């Protein structure tokens, strides 16, 4: 089953974004508990493979950049946008660290389906006064090698 755009509900969020995951990402992202209104957020999910991909906020000087976390069976990869098509990993769990090619393919697939905002909406509203088709689409994500931290 491919990725689908789904709303986030509190029960699923709590099951996927566990206290253990919160502790592992502490210091890298803003606190996730009560940090956004779940009723307005979307995430990419592939329930058959138990994969979840959601937008998050980095807690460093790059907090302007879109950042995301990919979660599968307790493993995670935190990445941030370097520019429109380039992404880099910030922190990766041990299980994902040794499967980075697979993780890159999953991230690219999620971004291809959801776009930058993970909402699948690729055209700006007409109130912008310009016609920029597919401005938020990510047809091909590329990954820049940075010093990735493996989670302990």
Buried (B, 14 or more C-beta within 10 A) or exposed (E): EEBBBBEBEEEBBEEBBEEEBEEBBEEBBEEBEEEBEBEEBBBBBBEEEEBBBBBBBBBEEBEEBBBBBBBBEEBBBBBBBBEEBEBBBBBBBEBBBEBBEEBBEBBBBBBBBBBBEBBBBBEBEEEEEEEEEEBBBBEEBEBEEEEBEEBE
